[in-house]
Each structure stands twice: as structure tokens, then as C-alpha cells.
Amino acid sequence: MITSIVLIKTDVDRIPEIAERIAALEGVSEVYSVTGAHDLIAMVRVPHHDELAEVIPGRISKVPGVVSTETHIAFRAYSRHDLEAAFAIGLDS
């Protein structure tokens, strides 16, 4: 699974509407409204690298009100939550 973090600048007056439209797109797992230089952060998860082009410039960038995007592709995930879940498998039996 390929994970990308997409930083999104939008029309400020339309952030909730734009966030909902992006969250409904195939390949987008979560959308967060945030403080700072960007208005939204979208987590994009796709099975193949080539599909990023379909989701980010092909769908996210075309949502009315999206001004710009900046994409970061994740190499590895370091998450305490994921590790705890993995080591807890089978403990309930």
C-alpha cells in the first residue's frame, strides 16, 4: 500500500465543503482541517504508485475551491498504535 500525505490550500470560506468532497473521493482515507500554511491534509492510500496520479492531480486538484496541493510520499510508517495492534493479535483467545 502506498501512503501519501497531501497538503492542500483551499478557498478559506469553503474549507468544510471542500474537505467533505475530498474525503468522499476514492483513494482518500482521511481529511483533516489544520492550522498553519495549509488548510487541509489528506491521507491518500492506494495499492499502486501509478494510482497516485489518478487521485491527487486527477481528483483532489480538480475539486472546486482547491488552490494548490503539495504531496509527500511515505517510505515507512512508525506508529506505536500499529505496533501494539500487531503484537496483540491472538491475545483474546
PDB file of N, CA, C and O in Angstrom:
ATOM      1  N   MET A   1       0.845  -1.176   0.000  1.00  0.00           N
ATOM      2  CA  MET A   1       0.000   0.000   0.000  1.00  0.00           C
ATOM      3  C   MET A   1       0.890   1.239   0.000  1.00  0.00           C
ATOM      4  O   MET A   1       1.813   1.343   0.808  1.00  0.00           O
ATOM      5  N   ILE A   2       0.619   2.165  -0.893  1.00  0.00           N
ATOM      6  CA  ILE A   2       1.342   3.431  -0.978  1.00  0.00           C
ATOM      7  C   ILE A   2       0.552   4.480  -0.196  1.00  0.00           C
ATOM      8  O   ILE A   2      -0.644   4.665  -0.423  1.00  0.00           O
ATOM      9  N   THR A   3       1.227   5.161   0.723  1.00  0.00           N
ATOM     10  CA  THR A   3       0.584   6.210   1.508  1.00  0.00           C
ATOM     11  C   THR A   3       1.205   7.546   1.159  1.00  0.00           C
ATOM     12  O   THR A   3       2.427   7.688   1.121  1.00  0.00           O
ATOM     13  N   SER A   4       0.346   8.530   0.903  1.00  0.00           N
ATOM     14  CA  SER A   4       0.803   9.890   0.638  1.00  0.00           C
ATOM     15  C   SER A   4       0.077  10.855   1.551  1.00  0.00           C
ATOM     16  O   SER A   4      -1.101  10.685   1.867  1.00  0.00           O
ATOM     17  N   ILE A   5       0.812  11.870   1.962  1.00  0.00           N
ATOM     18  CA  ILE A   5       0.249  12.951   2.758  1.00  0.00           C
ATOM     19  C   ILE A   5       0.142  14.133   1.809  1.00  0.00           C
ATOM     20  O   ILE A   5       1.146  14.581   1.255  1.00  0.00           O
ATOM     21  N   VAL A   6      -1.067  14.639   1.620  1.00  0.00           N
ATOM     22  CA  VAL A   6      -1.287  15.732   0.674  1.00  0.00           C
ATOM     23  C   VAL A   6      -1.691  16.984   1.441  1.00  0.00           C
ATOM     24  O   VAL A   6      -2.737  17.025   2.089  1.00  0.00           O
ATOM     25  N   LEU A   7      -0.839  18.006   1.357  1.00  0.00           N
ATOM     26  CA  LEU A   7      -1.112  19.296   1.979  1.00  0.00           C
ATOM     27  C   LEU A   7      -1.886  20.131   0.965  1.00  0.00           C
ATOM     28  O   LEU A   7      -1.470  20.267  -0.186  1.00  0.00           O
ATOM     29  N   ILE A   8      -3.012  20.689   1.398  1.00  0.00           N
ATOM     30  CA  ILE A   8      -3.930  21.339   0.463  1.00  0.00           C
ATOM     31  C   ILE A   8      -4.251  22.758   0.913  1.00  0.00           C
ATOM     32  O   ILE A   8      -4.595  22.998   2.070  1.00  0.00           O
ATOM     33  N   LYS A   9      -4.129  23.703  -0.038  1.00  0.00           N
ATOM     34  CA  LYS A   9      -4.592  25.075   0.190  1.00  0.00           C
ATOM     35  C   LYS A   9      -5.921  25.216  -0.537  1.00  0.00           C
ATOM     36  O   LYS A   9      -6.084  24.746  -1.663  1.00  0.00           O
ATOM     37  N   THR A  10      -6.877  25.880   0.134  1.00  0.00           N
ATOM     38  CA  THR A  10      -8.226  26.000  -0.419  1.00  0.00           C
ATOM     39  C   THR A  10      -8.736  27.430  -0.296  1.00  0.00           C
ATOM     40  O   THR A  10      -8.096  28.288   0.311  1.00  0.00           O
ATOM     41  N   ASP A  11      -9.902  27.662  -0.884  1.00  0.00           N
ATOM     42  CA  ASP A  11     -10.643  28.888  -0.597  1.00  0.00           C
ATOM     43  C   ASP A  11     -11.073  28.778   0.863  1.00  0.00           C
ATOM     44  O   ASP A  11     -11.820  27.867   1.219  1.00  0.00           O
ATOM     45  N   VAL A  12     -10.615  29.687   1.702  1.00  0.00           N
ATOM     46  CA  VAL A  12     -10.820  29.588   3.149  1.00  0.00           C
ATOM     47  C   VAL A  12     -12.297  29.538   3.531  1.00  0.00           C
ATOM     48  O   VAL A  12     -12.664  28.846   4.481  1.00  0.00           O
ATOM     49  N   ASP A  13     -13.128  30.247   2.820  1.00  0.00           N
ATOM     50  CA  ASP A  13     -14.556  30.278   3.161  1.00  0.00           C
ATOM     51  C   ASP A  13     -15.263  28.959   2.896  1.00  0.00           C
ATOM     52  O   ASP A  13     -16.400  28.770   3.328  1.00  0.00           O
ATOM     53  N   ARG A  14     -14.605  28.043   2.190  1.00  0.00           N
ATOM     54  CA  ARG A  14     -15.267  26.798   1.787  1.00  0.00           C
ATOM     55  C   ARG A  14     -14.585  25.548   2.348  1.00  0.00           C
ATOM     56  O   ARG A  14     -14.816  24.450   1.843  1.00  0.00           O
ATOM     57  N   ILE A  15     -13.765  25.692   3.362  1.00  0.00           N
ATOM     58  CA  ILE A  15     -12.982  24.560   3.874  1.00  0.00           C
ATOM     59  C   ILE A  15     -13.860  23.348   4.216  1.00  0.00           C
ATOM     60  O   ILE A  15     -13.545  22.251   3.754  1.00  0.00           O
ATOM     61  N   PRO A  16     -14.939  23.477   4.995  1.00  0.00           N
ATOM     62  CA  PRO A  16     -15.732  22.278   5.332  1.00  0.00           C
ATOM     63  C   PRO A  16     -16.306  21.569   4.102  1.00  0.00           C
ATOM     64  O   PRO A  16     -16.270  20.342   4.014  1.00  0.00           O
ATOM     65  N   GLU A  17     -16.830  22.341   3.166  1.00  0.00           N
ATOM     66  CA  GLU A  17     -17.408  21.764   1.940  1.00  0.00           C
ATOM     67  C   GLU A  17     -16.343  21.051   1.111  1.00  0.00           C
ATOM     68  O   GLU A  17     -16.571  19.945   0.621  1.00  0.00           O
ATOM     69  N   ILE A  18     -15.187  21.679   0.955  1.00  0.00           N
ATOM     70  CA  ILE A  18     -14.097  21.090   0.173  1.00  0.00           C
ATOM     71  C   ILE A  18     -13.573  19.837   0.860  1.00  0.00           C
ATOM     72  O   ILE A  18     -13.306  18.832   0.201  1.00  0.00           O
ATOM     73  N   ALA A  19     -13.423  19.891   2.184  1.00  0.00           N
ATOM     74  CA  ALA A  19     -12.935  18.726   2.941  1.00  0.00           C
ATOM     75  C   ALA A  19     -13.863  17.531   2.763  1.00  0.00           C
ATOM     76  O   ALA A  19     -13.399  16.404   2.586  1.00  0.00           O
ATOM     77  N   GLU A  20     -15.164  17.767   2.808  1.00  0.00           N
ATOM     78  CA  GLU A  20     -16.126  16.669   2.637  1.00  0.00           C
ATOM     79  C   GLU A  20     -16.056  16.078   1.234  1.00  0.00           C
ATOM     80  O   GLU A  20     -16.151  14.862   1.064  1.00  0.00           O
ATOM     81  N   ARG A  21     -15.893  16.924   0.243  1.00  0.00           N
ATOM     82  CA  ARG A  21     -15.803  16.426  -1.135  1.00  0.00           C
ATOM     83  C   ARG A  21     -14.533  15.599  -1.335  1.00  0.00           C
ATOM     84  O   ARG A  21     -14.562  14.564  -2.001  1.00  0.00           O
ATOM     85  N   ILE A  22     -13.421  16.056  -0.757  1.00  0.00           N
ATOM     86  CA  ILE A  22     -12.167  15.309  -0.875  1.00  0.00           C
ATOM     87  C   ILE A  22     -12.265  13.993  -0.118  1.00  0.00           C
ATOM     88  O   ILE A  22     -11.811  12.962  -0.613  1.00  0.00           O
ATOM     89  N   ALA A  23     -12.853  14.014   1.077  1.00  0.00           N
ATOM     90  CA  ALA A  23     -12.981  12.796   1.889  1.00  0.00           C
ATOM     91  C   ALA A  23     -13.810  11.730   1.181  1.00  0.00           C
ATOM     92  O   ALA A  23     -13.634  10.539   1.438  1.00  0.00           O
ATOM     93  N   ALA A  24     -14.700  12.138   0.305  1.00  0.00           N
ATOM     94  CA  ALA A  24     -15.559  11.187  -0.410  1.00  0.00           C
ATOM     95  C   ALA A  24     -14.876  10.569  -1.627  1.00  0.00           C
ATOM     96  O   ALA A  24     -15.426   9.656  -2.243  1.00  0.00           O
ATOM     97  N   LEU A  25     -13.695  11.048  -1.979  1.00  0.00           N
ATOM     98  CA  LEU A  25     -13.013  10.542  -3.170  1.00  0.00           C
ATOM     99  C   LEU A  25     -12.398   9.168  -2.916  1.00  0.00           C
ATOM    100  O   LEU A  25     -11.877   8.897  -1.834  1.00  0.00           O
ATOM    101  N   GLU A  26     -12.466   8.318  -3.919  1.00  0.00           N
ATOM    102  CA  GLU A  26     -11.827   7.006  -3.833  1.00  0.00           C
ATOM    103  C   GLU A  26     -10.314   7.199  -3.699  1.00  0.00           C
ATOM    104  O   GLU A  26      -9.710   7.973  -4.441  1.00  0.00           O
ATOM    105  N   GLY A  27      -9.720   6.492  -2.754  1.00  0.00           N
ATOM    106  CA  GLY A  27      -8.287   6.590  -2.501  1.00  0.00           C
ATOM    107  C   GLY A  27      -7.938   7.500  -1.345  1.00  0.00           C
ATOM    108  O   GLY A  27      -6.816   7.454  -0.840  1.00  0.00           O
ATOM    109  N   VAL A  28      -8.881   8.332  -0.915  1.00  0.00           N
ATOM    110  CA  VAL A  28      -8.640   9.232   0.215  1.00  0.00           C
ATOM    111  C   VAL A  28      -9.205   8.561   1.462  1.00  0.00           C
ATOM    112  O   VAL A  28     -10.394   8.251   1.526  1.00  0.00           O
ATOM    113  N   SER A  29      -8.332   8.336   2.464  1.00  0.00           N
ATOM    114  CA  SER A  29      -8.788   7.651   3.674  1.00  0.00           C
ATOM    115  C   SER A  29      -9.220   8.620   4.766  1.00  0.00           C
ATOM    116  O   SER A  29     -10.139   8.317   5.526  1.00  0.00           O
ATOM    117  N   GLU A  30      -8.570   9.787   4.859  1.00  0.00           N
ATOM    118  CA  GLU A  30      -8.928  10.774   5.869  1.00  0.00           C
ATOM    119  C   GLU A  30      -8.608  12.166   5.348  1.00  0.00           C
ATOM    120  O   GLU A  30      -7.755  12.339   4.478  1.00  0.00           O
ATOM    121  N   VAL A  31      -9.306  13.155   5.894  1.00  0.00           N
ATOM    122  CA  VAL A  31      -9.002  14.557   5.613  1.00  0.00           C
ATOM    123  C   VAL A  31      -9.074  15.301   6.946  1.00  0.00           C
ATOM    124  O   VAL A  31     -10.029  15.141   7.706  1.00  0.00           O
ATOM    125  N   TYR A  32      -8.059  16.109   7.218  1.00  0.00           N
ATOM    126  CA  TYR A  32      -8.002  16.889   8.455  1.00  0.00           C
ATOM    127  C   TYR A  32      -7.947  18.373   8.120  1.00  0.00           C
ATOM    128  O   TYR A  32      -7.210  18.770   7.217  1.00  0.00           O
ATOM    129  N   SER A  33      -8.709  19.199   8.826  1.00  0.00           N
ATOM    130  CA  SER A  33      -8.505  20.641   8.749  1.00  0.00           C
ATOM    131  C   SER A  33      -7.419  20.965   9.766  1.00  0.00           C
ATOM    132  O   SER A  33      -7.420  20.440  10.880  1.00  0.00           O
ATOM    133  N   VAL A  34      -6.501  21.828   9.377  1.00  0.00           N
ATOM    134  CA  VAL A  34      -5.324  22.074  10.208  1.00  0.00           C
ATOM    135  C   VAL A  34      -4.992  23.564  10.263  1.00  0.00           C
ATOM    136  O   VAL A  34      -5.484  24.361   9.465  1.00  0.00           O
ATOM    137  N   THR A  35      -4.146  23.913  11.227  1.00  0.00           N
ATOM    138  CA  THR A  35      -3.618  25.271  11.298  1.00  0.00           C
ATOM    139  C   THR A  35      -2.325  25.325  10.498  1.00  0.00           C
ATOM    140  O   THR A  35      -1.757  24.290  10.148  1.00  0.00           O
ATOM    141  N   GLY A  36      -1.872  26.517  10.216  1.00  0.00           N
ATOM    142  CA  GLY A  36      -0.600  26.671   9.524  1.00  0.00           C
ATOM    143  C   GLY A  36      -0.767  27.130   8.088  1.00  0.00           C
ATOM    144  O   GLY A  36      -1.784  27.718   7.721  1.00  0.00           O
ATOM    145  N   ALA A  37       0.236  26.856   7.289  1.00  0.00           N
ATOM    146  CA  ALA A  37       0.288  27.339   5.905  1.00  0.00           C
ATOM    147  C   ALA A  37      -0.726  26.663   4.994  1.00  0.00           C
ATOM    148  O   ALA A  37      -1.086  27.213   3.954  1.00  0.00           O
ATOM    149  N   HIS A  38      -1.189  25.481   5.373  1.00  0.00           N
ATOM    150  CA  HIS A  38      -2.166  24.747   4.569  1.00  0.00           C
ATOM    151  C   HIS A  38      -3.493  24.663   5.321  1.00  0.00           C
ATOM    152  O   HIS A  38      -3.541  24.799   6.543  1.00  0.00           O
ATOM    153  N   ASP A  39      -4.549  24.440   4.577  1.00  0.00           N
ATOM    154  CA  ASP A  39      -5.885  24.396   5.179  1.00  0.00           C
ATOM    155  C   ASP A  39      -6.338  22.981   5.510  1.00  0.00           C
ATOM    156  O   ASP A  39      -7.030  22.756   6.503  1.00  0.00           O
ATOM    157  N   LEU A  40      -5.942  22.027   4.667  1.00  0.00           N
ATOM    158  CA  LEU A  40      -6.348  20.626   4.830  1.00  0.00           C
ATOM    159  C   LEU A  40      -5.156  19.713   4.626  1.00  0.00           C
ATOM    160  O   LEU A  40      -4.209  20.051   3.916  1.00  0.00           O
ATOM    161  N   ILE A  41      -5.217  18.551   5.258  1.00  0.00           N
ATOM    162  CA  ILE A  41      -4.271  17.475   4.982  1.00  0.00           C
ATOM    163  C   ILE A  41      -5.094  16.238   4.665  1.00  0.00           C
ATOM    164  O   ILE A  41      -5.962  15.833   5.438  1.00  0.00           O
ATOM    165  N   ALA A  42      -4.804  15.646   3.514  1.00  0.00           N
ATOM    166  CA  ALA A  42      -5.496  14.421   3.109  1.00  0.00           C
ATOM    167  C   ALA A  42      -4.518  13.263   3.137  1.00  0.00           C
ATOM    168  O   ALA A  42      -3.378  13.386   2.690  1.00  0.00           O
ATOM    169  N   MET A  43      -4.971  12.140   3.663  1.00  0.00           N
ATOM    170  CA  MET A  43      -4.194  10.908   3.626  1.00  0.00           C
ATOM    171  C   MET A  43      -4.707  10.096   2.443  1.00  0.00           C
ATOM    172  O   MET A  43      -5.887   9.750   2.376  1.00  0.00           O
ATOM    173  N   VAL A  44      -3.814   9.802   1.523  1.00  0.00           N
ATOM    174  CA  VAL A  44      -4.173   9.043   0.326  1.00  0.00           C
ATOM    175  C   VAL A  44      -3.483   7.691   0.409  1.00  0.00           C
ATOM    176  O   VAL A  44      -2.271   7.608   0.602  1.00  0.00           O
ATOM    177  N   ARG A  45      -4.272   6.635   0.260  1.00  0.00           N
ATOM    178  CA  ARG A  45      -3.727   5.272   0.302  1.00  0.00           C
ATOM    179  C   ARG A  45      -4.215   4.520  -0.924  1.00  0.00           C
ATOM    180  O   ARG A  45      -5.416   4.354  -1.135  1.00  0.00           O
ATOM    181  N   VAL A  46      -3.253   4.066  -1.735  1.00  0.00           N
ATOM    182  CA  VAL A  46      -3.567   3.332  -2.961  1.00  0.00           C
ATOM    183  C   VAL A  46      -2.654   2.117  -3.070  1.00  0.00           C
ATOM    184  O   VAL A  46      -1.552   2.119  -2.521  1.00  0.00           O
ATOM    185  N   PRO A  47      -3.101   1.081  -3.772  1.00  0.00           N
ATOM    186  CA  PRO A  47      -2.279  -0.119  -3.886  1.00  0.00           C
ATOM    187  C   PRO A  47      -1.032   0.047  -4.752  1.00  0.00           C
ATOM    188  O   PRO A  47      -0.017  -0.605  -4.510  1.00  0.00           O
ATOM    189  N   HIS A  48      -1.105   0.912  -5.754  1.00  0.00           N
ATOM    190  CA  HIS A  48      -0.002   1.040  -6.710  1.00  0.00           C
ATOM    191  C   HIS A  48       0.397   2.497  -6.884  1.00  0.00           C
ATOM    192  O   HIS A  48      -0.451   3.389  -6.876  1.00  0.00           O
ATOM    193  N   HIS A  49       1.682   2.728  -7.038  1.00  0.00           N
ATOM    194  CA  HIS A  49       2.226   4.072  -7.173  1.00  0.00           C
ATOM    195  C   HIS A  49       1.552   4.855  -8.293  1.00  0.00           C
ATOM    196  O   HIS A  49       1.268   6.042  -8.129  1.00  0.00           O
ATOM    197  N   ASP A  50       1.294   4.219  -9.415  1.00  0.00           N
ATOM    198  CA  ASP A  50       0.675   4.905 -10.556  1.00  0.00           C
ATOM    199  C   ASP A  50      -0.690   5.499 -10.225  1.00  0.00           C
ATOM    200  O   ASP A  50      -1.111   6.468 -10.856  1.00  0.00           O
ATOM    201  N   GLU A  51      -1.376   4.935  -9.256  1.00  0.00           N
ATOM    202  CA  GLU A  51      -2.714   5.414  -8.901  1.00  0.00           C
ATOM    203  C   GLU A  51      -2.687   6.767  -8.188  1.00  0.00           C
ATOM    204  O   GLU A  51      -3.714   7.439  -8.093  1.00  0.00           O
ATOM    205  N   LEU A  52      -1.521   7.165  -7.690  1.00  0.00           N
ATOM    206  CA  LEU A  52      -1.418   8.483  -7.057  1.00  0.00           C
ATOM    207  C   LEU A  52      -1.783   9.591  -8.041  1.00  0.00           C
ATOM    208  O   LEU A  52      -2.417  10.577  -7.666  1.00  0.00           O
ATOM    209  N   ALA A  53      -1.381   9.427  -9.297  1.00  0.00           N
ATOM    210  CA  ALA A  53      -1.693  10.435 -10.320  1.00  0.00           C
ATOM    211  C   ALA A  53      -3.191  10.526 -10.569  1.00  0.00           C
ATOM    212  O   ALA A  53      -3.710  11.603 -10.861  1.00  0.00           O
ATOM    213  N   GLU A  54      -3.880   9.412 -10.455  1.00  0.00           N
ATOM    214  CA  GLU A  54      -5.329   9.430 -10.630  1.00  0.00           C
ATOM    215  C   GLU A  54      -6.006  10.170  -9.482  1.00  0.00           C
ATOM    216  O   GLU A  54      -6.956  10.924  -9.694  1.00  0.00           O
ATOM    217  N   VAL A  55      -5.510   9.948  -8.261  1.00  0.00           N
ATOM    218  CA  VAL A  55      -6.166  10.505  -7.080  1.00  0.00           C
ATOM    219  C   VAL A  55      -5.795  11.970  -6.850  1.00  0.00           C
ATOM    220  O   VAL A  55      -6.677  12.801  -6.633  1.00  0.00           O
ATOM    221  N   ILE A  56      -4.510  12.295  -6.892  1.00  0.00           N
ATOM    222  CA  ILE A  56      -4.101  13.644  -6.476  1.00  0.00           C
ATOM    223  C   ILE A  56      -4.347  14.680  -7.583  1.00  0.00           C
ATOM    224  O   ILE A  56      -5.225  15.526  -7.412  1.00  0.00           O
ATOM    225  N   PRO A  57      -3.622  14.656  -8.702  1.00  0.00           N
ATOM    226  CA  PRO A  57      -3.957  15.656  -9.722  1.00  0.00           C
ATOM    227  C   PRO A  57      -5.262  15.339 -10.453  1.00  0.00           C
ATOM    228  O   PRO A  57      -5.933  16.243 -10.951  1.00  0.00           O
ATOM    229  N   GLY A  58      -5.618  14.067 -10.516  1.00  0.00           N
ATOM    230  CA  GLY A  58      -6.814  13.671 -11.249  1.00  0.00           C
ATOM    231  C   GLY A  58      -8.121  13.911 -10.524  1.00  0.00           C
ATOM    232  O   GLY A  58      -9.148  14.126 -11.168  1.00  0.00           O
ATOM    233  N   ARG A  59      -8.111  13.880  -9.196  1.00  0.00           N
ATOM    234  CA  ARG A  59      -9.351  14.060  -8.433  1.00  0.00           C
ATOM    235  C   ARG A  59      -9.267  15.215  -7.433  1.00  0.00           C
ATOM    236  O   ARG A  59     -10.076  16.142  -7.482  1.00  0.00           O
ATOM    237  N   ILE A  60      -8.284  15.158  -6.522  1.00  0.00           N
ATOM    238  CA  ILE A  60      -8.195  16.172  -5.463  1.00  0.00           C
ATOM    239  C   ILE A  60      -8.022  17.570  -6.054  1.00  0.00           C
ATOM    240  O   ILE A  60      -8.746  18.493  -5.683  1.00  0.00           O
ATOM    241  N   SER A  61      -7.075  17.728  -6.964  1.00  0.00           N
ATOM    242  CA  SER A  61      -6.792  19.053  -7.530  1.00  0.00           C
ATOM    243  C   SER A  61      -7.947  19.620  -8.337  1.00  0.00           C
ATOM    244  O   SER A  61      -8.019  20.828  -8.560  1.00  0.00           O
ATOM    245  N   LYS A  62      -8.850  18.752  -8.776  1.00  0.00           N
ATOM    246  CA  LYS A  62      -9.986  19.195  -9.584  1.00  0.00           C
ATOM    247  C   LYS A  62     -11.225  19.543  -8.759  1.00  0.00           C
ATOM    248  O   LYS A  62     -12.231  19.987  -9.312  1.00  0.00           O
ATOM    249  N   VAL A  63     -11.158  19.345  -7.442  1.00  0.00           N
ATOM    250  CA  VAL A  63     -12.285  19.731  -6.587  1.00  0.00           C
ATOM    251  C   VAL A  63     -12.370  21.258  -6.594  1.00  0.00           C
ATOM    252  O   VAL A  63     -11.380  21.928  -6.300  1.00  0.00           O
ATOM    253  N   PRO A  64     -13.533  21.817  -6.923  1.00  0.00           N
ATOM    254  CA  PRO A  64     -13.665  23.274  -6.923  1.00  0.00           C
ATOM    255  C   PRO A  64     -13.304  23.862  -5.565  1.00  0.00           C
ATOM    256  O   PRO A  64     -13.788  23.403  -4.530  1.00  0.00           O
ATOM    257  N   GLY A  65     -12.450  24.878  -5.578  1.00  0.00           N
ATOM    258  CA  GLY A  65     -12.011  25.512  -4.343  1.00  0.00           C
ATOM    259  C   GLY A  65     -10.624  25.089  -3.895  1.00  0.00           C
ATOM    260  O   GLY A  65     -10.043  25.728  -3.018  1.00  0.00           O
ATOM    261  N   VAL A  66     -10.072  24.012  -4.482  1.00  0.00           N
ATOM    262  CA  VAL A  66      -8.700  23.619  -4.181  1.00  0.00           C
ATOM    263  C   VAL A  66      -7.777  24.556  -4.960  1.00  0.00           C
ATOM    264  O   VAL A  66      -7.863  24.649  -6.185  1.00  0.00           O
ATOM    265  N   VAL A  67      -6.900  25.244  -4.242  1.00  0.00           N
ATOM    266  CA  VAL A  67      -5.997  26.211  -4.858  1.00  0.00           C
ATOM    267  C   VAL A  67      -4.681  25.555  -5.248  1.00  0.00           C
ATOM    268  O   VAL A  67      -4.168  25.787  -6.343  1.00  0.00           O
ATOM    269  N   SER A  68      -4.127  24.724  -4.343  1.00  0.00           N
ATOM    270  CA  SER A  68      -2.868  24.038  -4.636  1.00  0.00           C
ATOM    271  C   SER A  68      -2.712  22.827  -3.722  1.00  0.00           C
ATOM    272  O   SER A  68      -3.362  22.720  -2.682  1.00  0.00           O
ATOM    273  N   THR A  69      -1.832  21.918  -4.138  1.00  0.00           N
ATOM    274  CA  THR A  69      -1.515  20.744  -3.325  1.00  0.00           C
ATOM    275  C   THR A  69      -0.004  20.573  -3.272  1.00  0.00           C
ATOM    276  O   THR A  69       0.722  21.000  -4.170  1.00  0.00           O
ATOM    277  N   GLU A  70       0.451  19.935  -2.195  1.00  0.00           N
ATOM    278  CA  GLU A  70       1.849  19.550  -2.031  1.00  0.00           C
ATOM    279  C   GLU A  70       1.830  18.129  -1.498  1.00  0.00           C
ATOM    280  O   GLU A  70       1.236  17.860  -0.454  1.00  0.00           O
ATOM    281  N   THR A  71       2.479  17.220  -2.213  1.00  0.00           N
ATOM    282  CA  THR A  71       2.382  15.799  -1.882  1.00  0.00           C
ATOM    283  C   THR A  71       3.685  15.264  -1.303  1.00  0.00           C
ATOM    284  O   THR A  71       4.772  15.553  -1.803  1.00  0.00           O
ATOM    285  N   HIS A  72       3.550  14.471  -0.230  1.00  0.00           N
ATOM    286  CA  HIS A  72       4.681  13.788   0.394  1.00  0.00           C
ATOM    287  C   HIS A  72       4.358  12.300   0.402  1.00  0.00           C
ATOM    288  O   HIS A  72       3.326  11.886   0.931  1.00  0.00           O
ATOM    289  N   ILE A  73       5.236  11.502  -0.180  1.00  0.00           N
ATOM    290  CA  ILE A  73       5.029  10.053  -0.223  1.00  0.00           C
ATOM    291  C   ILE A  73       5.767   9.426   0.956  1.00  0.00           C
ATOM    292  O   ILE A  73       6.949   9.694   1.175  1.00  0.00           O
ATOM    293  N   ALA A  74       5.061   8.595   1.706  1.00  0.00           N
ATOM    294  CA  ALA A  74       5.645   7.955   2.888  1.00  0.00           C
ATOM    295  C   ALA A  74       6.491   6.752   2.476  1.00  0.00           C
ATOM    296  O   ALA A  74       6.085   5.958   1.628  1.00  0.00           O
ATOM    297  N   PHE A  75       7.666   6.626   3.083  1.00  0.00           N
ATOM    298  CA  PHE A  75       8.520   5.459   2.868  1.00  0.00           C
ATOM    299  C   PHE A  75       8.177   4.345   3.847  1.00  0.00           C
ATOM    300  O   PHE A  75       8.000   3.190   3.460  1.00  0.00           O
ATOM    301  N   ARG A  76       8.087   4.714   5.130  1.00  0.00           N
ATOM    302  CA  ARG A  76       7.787   3.749   6.185  1.00  0.00           C
ATOM    303  C   ARG A  76       6.857   4.391   7.201  1.00  0.00           C
ATOM    304  O   ARG A  76       6.831   5.612   7.354  1.00  0.00           O
ATOM    305  N   ALA A  77       6.101   3.559   7.888  1.00  0.00           N
ATOM    306  CA  ALA A  77       5.238   4.043   8.963  1.00  0.00           C
ATOM    307  C   ALA A  77       5.842   3.630  10.297  1.00  0.00           C
ATOM    308  O   ALA A  77       6.171   2.462  10.504  1.00  0.00           O
ATOM    309  N   TYR A  78       5.983   4.578  11.184  1.00  0.00           N
ATOM    310  CA  TYR A  78       6.452   4.321  12.537  1.00  0.00           C
ATOM    311  C   TYR A  78       5.338   4.736  13.471  1.00  0.00           C
ATOM    312  O   TYR A  78       5.228   5.904  13.844  1.00  0.00           O
ATOM    313  N   SER A  79       4.515   3.778  13.846  1.00  0.00           N
ATOM    314  CA  SER A  79       3.348   4.097  14.649  1.00  0.00           C
ATOM    315  C   SER A  79       3.243   3.161  15.829  1.00  0.00           C
ATOM    316  O   SER A  79       3.173   1.944  15.652  1.00  0.00           O
ATOM    317  N   ARG A  80       3.232   3.699  17.009  1.00  0.00           N
ATOM    318  CA  ARG A  80       3.076   2.888  18.221  1.00  0.00           C
ATOM    319  C   ARG A  80       1.744   2.147  18.178  1.00  0.00           C
ATOM    320  O   ARG A  80       1.662   0.993  18.597  1.00  0.00           O
ATOM    321  N   HIS A  81       0.696   2.807  17.670  1.00  0.00           N
ATOM    322  CA  HIS A  81      -0.626   2.193  17.572  1.00  0.00           C
ATOM    323  C   HIS A  81      -0.574   0.933  16.710  1.00  0.00           C
ATOM    324  O   HIS A  81      -1.123  -0.100  17.092  1.00  0.00           O
ATOM    325  N   ASP A  82       0.078   1.008  15.559  1.00  0.00           N
ATOM    326  CA  ASP A  82       0.169  -0.148  14.668  1.00  0.00           C
ATOM    327  C   ASP A  82       0.958  -1.289  15.312  1.00  0.00           C
ATOM    328  O   ASP A  82       0.589  -2.454  15.172  1.00  0.00           O
ATOM    329  N   LEU A  83       2.027  -0.962  16.006  1.00  0.00           N
ATOM    330  CA  LEU A  83       2.840  -1.993  16.651  1.00  0.00           C
ATOM    331  C   LEU A  83       2.060  -2.683  17.768  1.00  0.00           C
ATOM    332  O   LEU A  83       2.111  -3.906  17.899  1.00  0.00           O
ATOM    333  N   GLU A  84       1.344  -1.907  18.569  1.00  0.00           N
ATOM    334  CA  GLU A  84       0.558  -2.503  19.654  1.00  0.00           C
ATOM    335  C   GLU A  84      -0.528  -3.429  19.101  1.00  0.00           C
ATOM    336  O   GLU A  84      -0.772  -4.496  19.665  1.00  0.00           O
ATOM    337  N   ALA A  85      -1.178  -3.035  18.009  1.00  0.00           N
ATOM    338  CA  ALA A  85      -2.208  -3.865  17.401  1.00  0.00           C
ATOM    339  C   ALA A  85      -1.607  -5.152  16.859  1.00  0.00           C
ATOM    340  O   ALA A  85      -2.202  -6.221  16.998  1.00  0.00           O
ATOM    341  N   ALA A  86      -0.444  -5.061  16.246  1.00  0.00           N
ATOM    342  CA  ALA A  86       0.185  -6.244  15.675  1.00  0.00           C
ATOM    343  C   ALA A  86       0.587  -7.240  16.764  1.00  0.00           C
ATOM    344  O   ALA A  86       0.410  -8.445  16.586  1.00  0.00           O
ATOM    345  N   PHE A  87       1.122  -6.762  17.881  1.00  0.00           N
ATOM    346  CA  PHE A  87       1.563  -7.663  18.950  1.00  0.00           C
ATOM    347  C   PHE A  87       0.389  -8.187  19.773  1.00  0.00           C
ATOM    348  O   PHE A  87       0.539  -9.163  20.508  1.00  0.00           O
ATOM    349  N   ALA A  88      -0.766  -7.557  19.660  1.00  0.00           N
ATOM    350  CA  ALA A  88      -1.938  -8.001  20.425  1.00  0.00           C
ATOM    351  C   ALA A  88      -2.742  -9.074  19.709  1.00  0.00           C
ATOM    352  O   ALA A  88      -3.695  -9.610  20.275  1.00  0.00           O
ATOM    353  N   ILE A  89      -2.377  -9.396  18.480  1.00  0.00           N
ATOM    354  CA  ILE A  89      -3.116 -10.417  17.717  1.00  0.00           C
ATOM    355  C   ILE A  89      -3.054 -11.747  18.451  1.00  0.00           C
ATOM    356  O   ILE A  89      -1.977 -12.224  18.806  1.00  0.00           O
ATOM    357  N   GLY A  90      -4.216 -12.335  18.673  1.00  0.00           N
ATOM    358  CA  GLY A  90      -4.287 -13.638  19.296  1.00  0.00           C
ATOM    359  C   GLY A  90      -4.325 -13.618  20.818  1.00  0.00           C
ATOM    360  O   GLY A  90      -4.438 -14.679  21.432  1.00  0.00           O
ATOM    361  N   LEU A  91      -4.237 -12.461  21.443  1.00  0.00           N
ATOM    362  CA  LEU A  91      -4.249 -12.401  22.895  1.00  0.00           C
ATOM    363  C   LEU A  91      -5.630 -12.609  23.484  1.00  0.00           C
ATOM    364  O   LEU A  91      -5.744 -12.944  24.664  1.00  0.00           O
ATOM    365  N   ASP A  92      -6.689 -12.421  22.695  1.00  0.00           N
ATOM    366  CA  ASP A  92      -8.054 -12.573  23.211  1.00  0.00           C
ATOM    367  C   ASP A  92      -8.493 -14.022  23.299  1.00  0.00           C
ATOM    368  O   ASP A  92      -9.521 -14.302  23.916  1.00  0.00           O
ATOM    369  N   SER A  93      -7.769 -14.945  22.715  1.00  0.00           N
ATOM    370  CA  SER A  93      -8.224 -16.345  22.686  1.00  0.00           C
ATOM    371  C   SER A  93      -7.821 -17.097  23.926  1.00  0.00           C
ATOM    372  O   SER A  93      -8.127 -18.283  24.056  1.00  0.00           O
TER     373      SER A  93
END
